[in-house]
Each structure stands twice: as structure tokens, then as C-alpha cells.
Amino acid sequence: MKNFKRILVVDDDTDDQALFCDAIEAIIEDIECVMANNGLEGLQKLAFPPPYDVIFLDLNMPIMNGYETLTVLKKDDQYKNIPVIILSTSYSERDIKRCKDLGADKFLTKPSSFQELINGLKPILNTYIT
């Protein structure tokens, strides 16, 4: 039996969700990519086993944004050790610092091409998935 890994992608843009999951699946075969449209939905999906190996989190979302979600994740003993990678269009040093201060493990600015996305994801996945 293969050892599947699970990734949660929390992003309100469904095109970005699909592109992101396609990139992850192009890098790692045995992976389940679960999508949520906002932080609240993401937290709800975390409640169902098996556990997730990594969470990719957008910052700007309706209902519950990435900062709020990250705060909840890192304060909850059940989820605080799951690596959280911020995936955002922001290049702002202020945003990056705020995310790090809240406990994000990495900050990845959304690239403009599929190949750049794959190139950006490879080292992150190698660190947190393998």
C-alpha cells in the first residue's frame, strides 16, 4: 500500500487552487490535495482524519483570512505542529514578517507561471513532505 501524503490548500480563488494542486501532483505522485475556499472551511476540513502533512494558506480571503486562520492554527495544540506555508500575491516585507511572527513556516509569493510555481514548490515539498 502506498503512503499517501495530504496537503490542505486554503485559497478563495478556485483557479489558483486547481493550478496549485496540479503543480503539487506534478512534483509528488502519491499525494492528496484537499481544497478549502476560506480559513473557516479549512479549519473544518482539518477536523476529519487522516491528518494533513502541510497547509498552504492564502492571506486575502473572505469569511476568515489567512492571518486569522494562521493565528488559530498555531494556538491549537492539535494543529500547531503542521507546517503552514503562506501562498500570497504579496511581496510586502511587512506581510512576510507578520506571517513569520504568527508562526508561518514559509512564505511563497505566487509566481506568474506554472513552471515557476513548480520550481518554488519543489524545495518546500522536499523539506516538509519527504
Secondary structure, 3 states (H helix, E strand, C coil): CCCCEEEEEECCCHHHHHHHHHHHHHHCCCEEEEEECCHHHHHHHHCCCCCCCEEEECCCCCCCCHHHHHHHHHHCCCCCCCCEEEEECCCCHHHHHHHHHHCCCEEEECCCCHHHHHHHHHHHHHHHCC
